[in-house]
Amino acid sequence: MKKTNRNEWMNDVTPDLSADEKSIKNNKLAGFKHIFNFSARYWGGGWALFGSLILFLIFAMLTTSEATETFIMGWLEQTKQASGLDFIVKTGAPILIILVLLLTYRFFCRTLSDNRVFKAWALSALTLFLASVSVKLNVAFAMWSKAFYDAIQSRNEAEFWIQSSIFIALAIFWVLVGTYRQFFQQLLQIRWRTWLTQIFSNQYFDRNRFYFFAQQEQQDNPDQRIAEDLDKFTELAIYLYFGAYISVLSMYEFSKLMLDISGDINFNHFGLNFTIPDYLFWLAVIYAIAGSLFIHYVGRRLIKIEALRQRYNASFRYHLIRAREYAEGITSLQGANHHREESRRLFGIVRSNWNTRMWVLKFLGFSSLSYNQASVLFPILLMAPRYFADKAFTWGNFMQILRTFGELRESLSWFIDNYQNIAELRGTATRIFALEDAFSRIDAFNGASELTVTPNNVGGIAFTHVSLSRPQLNENEQLTLVTQVSGLNWHISQGDRWLVTGASGSGKSTILRAIAQLWPYGKGQIDVPTKAKMLFLPQRPYFPIATLREALSYPATSEVYNDAAYETVLEMSQLHHLKDRLSESANWGQILSGGEQQRLAFARVFLQRPEYLFLDEATSALDLENERSLYATLLNFMPKVTLISVSHHTQLSQYHNQSLDLTANTTNETGGFKAKIQAI
Ligand SMILES: Nc1ncnc2c1ncn2[C@@H]1O[C@H](COP(=O)(O)OP(=O)(O)OP(=O)(O)O)[C@@H](O)[C@H]1O
């Protein structure tokens, strides 16, 4: 007996994916400008978002400035000493301001018809404000620690208790601010994601683009891009946006502190005096910029690797989903093993990508950790000569500068610390933008079609000089068109019953697709009725996973019809046994037999009663008796229906009065098929 190796997947040699990486052109990667403009649409435009950021930075500078601090401290001091009416006025002022802001918010939310931009602004403003407060609280903690440890060192018990209670107050405030900041950030995220998902879903389903996507585009997994990439994109973009804001603020705060403690540096050259204020700050900036450039050089591959990671994971999952969808077809061919091996191959690709990512991250980690360690030594080396030369420069000054430099460097290293997140953001953005481009390409292709389908009152459906082609990819993966049906002139008058016949693959279904505006490949003119209700029944009907009522009423809701109607149409379709299962929810497309599904589709026809009915081998799975009884019921129940049936069953000719037969076109060098029209 063959011994199975439990570790065989682990021992597989992973494939080389460098060709995939090379196939992503650098100019196709999402740049920051594109990401910014794309994000800004939610906030009302690029200038709006840019302006809001500048406004908030100014606001943050003001709120964190010393003048504001003195004002707040003065107000606190006065409130503490105030009594009676004066106290009420002093404490009531900020509460009144908050109340006015809340009421203004509610007013605008209710009066603006599209309050999306307003709410986005308000939420961002609130979150940015809380972010500013949390930075300020961090500074307060730094100040507090000095006072607290001084009190301990000087054994000042009274001061110790005062500082302890200040800590409790600060901590409560810090917890509240931190929690609410995260909460509002998440609220903003889900609102933005909802808005984007709505736009992308609309674009995907509008004008049947999801149908054309599969035919015209080589792009992988559009569904995953809508469901997951948009989620990742909004999460990372918001996280990085607020993170960048906080780091800019901390940079401001700690550079201010640095200015206080390190002083200026003076040069005396060419008889002129130069003063560089805050010189340690500038050194930290130069140090961080140099580090960032280096990290970008080391990690730049990561953007492509991240974009591919999403693709490989999605393909692996799609393969598993297909196994579920086609479970019966796979098991009947005993294809489970093949499917498992394919899973193994696809997962091998996922692993290979992960391995490459791991190596790049290793180099990145090596570089960024070395950068962080070097940053410990860098300020020491900068200050050591000054410490040894200047006796007034105390050990306390030295330590304070060291600490401030550390904080400053950390805020400046935001880009380095977030390199991986930025790469992931650009990777997901690349996939989202490619999807948007695909939608425009589909529109452009279909818009340029020489086959026009126009709603007109020509008393039925009219084909004038119509030729239909089928799309095919050539060796260079370009879309080419091959003639399928040529020179079609066909008039379907109201009440006609047409039987469309022809060899398999001759183009019968293609003709019906052209009427349904699902076939842009061809030329000529098709006139269709303006208002008439048309229904197309394919060979394999679609049923949603829902109650039988909903499966029948699809795409309308189940309330549109009553139970008596459902029961009648089930009886008319020879499905008496399903009458008591109307409320049962199931995957009807999988649990019903092929013939039952086709009969259920007929039940739908009886419910919806269309004026034009197109049956594309809609009875192919039925026995002759059932087929005959369904057609008889149909024509009895809807005697005025215009019927177009595509079928290989000759017995159906008795229910039709005209026929269109597709035969090979041997007279024309373009090949394909031509139509022969005659009365039955
Ligand atoms: N989405 C598509 N993309 C490319 N080619 C297609 C597509 N759909 C159909 N074709 C091709 O167009 C030709 C006509 O297909 P069509 O489905 O119209 O044939 P049919 O006459 O209805 O065949 P059958 O009787 O077997 O159902 C076939 O060669 C088919 O492979």
The ligand as an ORCA input file, in Angstrom:
! r2SCAN-3c Opt
* xyz 0 1
  N     -19.148     34.210    -24.375
  C     -18.623     33.675    -25.468
  N     -17.383     33.998    -25.820
  C     -16.828     33.462    -26.931
  N     -17.449     32.615    -27.750
  C     -18.699     32.259    -27.440
  C     -19.354     32.766    -26.285
  N     -20.571     32.229    -26.232
  C     -20.682     31.423    -27.300
  N     -19.560     31.435    -28.035
  C     -19.293     30.686    -29.264
  O     -20.206     31.126    -30.267
  C     -20.629     30.026    -31.046
  C     -22.151     29.984    -31.061
  O     -22.605     29.715    -29.764
  P     -24.139     29.525    -29.423
  O     -24.244     29.350    -27.965
  O     -24.878     30.637    -30.040
  O     -24.469     28.183    -30.191
  P     -25.843     27.391    -30.287
  O     -26.195     27.353    -31.718
  O     -26.842     27.968    -29.357
  O     -25.341     25.980    -29.798
  P     -26.059     24.802    -28.948
  O     -27.147     24.261    -29.817
  O     -24.982     23.836    -28.744
  O     -26.560     25.446    -27.693
  C     -20.018     28.781    -30.453
  O     -18.898     28.413    -31.246
  C     -19.553     29.214    -29.082
  O     -18.382     28.545    -28.715
*
